């Protein structure tokens, strides 16, 4: 498993862990368990920690060739898929919010939140796409 795969796997795990914690907090809030509003920042910090962990803790691969044409192609395709996923998320969330508000307008703080969420979607989708393109096992390759 090369560094790009390890980084993608770390991001996917931390994002899903943050998402799961967010769902748990929302359910606890629905049952009136006195969850403070500041607690809703913890899932964001956990989800954002994946990128920080990958950059700081994962060492660069040793060897003469650590990033070749295949890796560049996978990275380019994964980023393109991530951007498409973020655009689909923005379009769907914007449409859904305009239908919910019934006025067709969305307040500015909500738009900023949507942009941040779209960045999370972009990173998550591109990480999943990179893992899928690399495959789960390497056949006849050393990494």
C-alpha positions as CSV (number, residue, x, y, z in Angstrom):
1,X,0.0,0.0,0.0
2,X,1.6,3.3,-1.1
3,X,1.3,6.6,0.7
4,X,-1.6,7.9,-1.4
5,X,-3.6,4.8,-0.5
6,X,-2.8,5.2,3.2
7,X,-3.8,8.9,3.0
8,X,-7.1,8.1,1.3
9,X,-7.9,5.3,3.8
10,X,-7.1,7.6,6.7
11,X,-9.4,10.3,5.3
12,X,-12.3,7.9,4.7
13,X,-12.0,6.4,8.2
14,X,-11.9,9.7,10.0
15,X,-14.7,11.2,7.8
16,X,-17.0,8.2,8.5
17,X,-16.1,8.3,12.2
18,X,-17.0,12.0,12.3
19,X,-20.2,11.4,10.4
20,X,-21.2,8.6,12.8
21,X,-20.5,10.8,15.8
22,X,-22.5,13.6,14.2
23,X,-25.5,11.2,13.8
24,X,-25.2,10.1,17.4
25,X,-25.2,13.7,18.6
26,X,-28.2,14.5,16.5
27,X,-30.1,11.5,17.9
28,X,-29.1,12.5,21.4
29,X,-30.3,16.0,20.8
30,X,-33.7,14.7,19.5
31,X,-34.2,12.7,22.7
32,X,-33.5,15.9,24.8
33,X,-30.4,14.5,26.5
34,X,-29.0,18.0,27.1
35,X,-26.2,17.9,24.5
36,X,-24.5,21.3,24.4
37,X,-24.3,23.0,21.0
38,X,-20.5,23.1,21.2
39,X,-20.5,19.3,21.1
40,X,-21.5,19.5,17.4
41,X,-18.0,20.8,16.5
42,X,-16.4,17.6,17.6
43,X,-17.5,15.6,14.5
44,X,-16.1,18.3,12.3
45,X,-12.8,18.2,14.1
46,X,-12.6,14.4,13.9
47,X,-13.5,14.5,10.2
48,X,-10.9,17.3,9.6
49,X,-8.2,15.4,11.5
50,X,-7.9,12.9,8.7
51,X,-6.0,15.3,6.4
52,X,-3.8,16.5,9.2
53,X,-3.0,12.9,10.3
54,X,-2.2,11.9,6.8
55,X,0.1,14.8,6.1
56,X,2.0,14.7,9.4
57,X,2.2,11.0,10.4
58,X,2.5,9.2,7.1
59,X,6.0,9.1,5.9
60,X,7.0,9.4,2.3
61,X,7.6,6.1,0.4
62,X,11.2,5.0,0.1
63,X,12.6,4.1,-3.2
64,X,13.6,5.6,-6.5
65,X,10.1,5.8,-7.9
66,X,7.3,6.7,-5.5
67,X,4.9,8.5,-7.8
68,X,4.6,7.4,-11.5
69,X,2.3,8.1,-14.4
70,X,-0.3,5.6,-13.2
71,X,-0.4,7.4,-9.8
72,X,-0.8,10.8,-11.6
73,X,-3.6,9.4,-13.7
74,X,-5.4,7.9,-10.7
75,X,-5.0,11.2,-8.8
76,X,-6.3,13.3,-11.7
77,X,-9.4,11.0,-12.1
78,X,-10.1,10.9,-8.4
79,X,-10.0,14.7,-8.1
80,X,-12.3,15.0,-11.1
81,X,-14.7,12.6,-9.6
82,X,-14.5,14.4,-6.3
83,X,-15.3,17.8,-7.9
84,X,-18.3,16.3,-9.7
85,X,-19.5,14.8,-6.4
86,X,-19.1,18.2,-4.7
87,X,-21.0,19.9,-7.6
88,X,-23.8,17.4,-7.4
89,X,-24.0,17.9,-3.6
90,X,-24.1,21.7,-4.0
91,X,-26.8,21.5,-6.6
92,X,-28.9,19.0,-4.6
93,X,-28.5,20.8,-1.3
94,X,-29.2,24.2,-2.9
95,X,-32.4,22.9,-4.6
96,X,-33.5,21.1,-1.4
97,X,-33.0,24.2,0.7
98,X,-34.8,26.5,-1.7
99,X,-37.8,24.0,-1.7
100,X,-37.7,23.9,2.1
101,X,-37.6,27.7,2.6
102,X,-40.4,28.1,0.0
103,X,-39.1,31.5,-0.9
104,X,-36.4,30.4,-3.2
105,X,-33.7,32.2,-1.3
106,X,-31.0,30.9,1.0
107,X,-29.3,32.9,3.7
108,X,-25.6,33.7,3.4
109,X,-24.3,31.8,6.4
110,X,-26.1,28.7,5.1
111,X,-24.3,29.1,1.7
112,X,-21.0,29.3,3.5
113,X,-21.8,26.1,5.4
114,X,-22.8,24.4,2.1
115,X,-19.4,25.4,0.6
116,X,-17.5,23.9,3.5
117,X,-19.6,20.7,3.3
118,X,-19.0,20.6,-0.4
119,X,-15.2,20.6,0.3
120,X,-15.7,17.7,2.7
121,X,-17.7,15.9,0.1
122,X,-15.0,16.5,-2.5
123,X,-12.3,15.1,-0.3
124,X,-14.3,12.1,0.7
125,X,-15.4,11.2,-2.8
126,X,-12.0,11.7,-4.2
127,X,-10.5,9.5,-1.5
128,X,-13.0,6.7,-2.1
129,X,-12.4,7.0,-5.9
130,X,-8.7,6.8,-5.4
131,X,-9.1,3.6,-3.2
132,X,-11.4,2.1,-5.8
133,X,-9.0,2.9,-8.7
134,X,-6.0,1.4,-6.8
135,X,-7.9,-1.7,-6.0
136,X,-8.0,-3.4,-2.6
137,X,-5.1,-5.7,-3.3
138,X,-2.1,-5.3,-5.6
139,X,-1.5,-8.3,-7.9
140,X,2.1,-8.8,-8.7
141,X,3.2,-5.4,-7.5
142,X,5.3,-4.2,-4.7
143,X,4.4,-1.0,-2.9
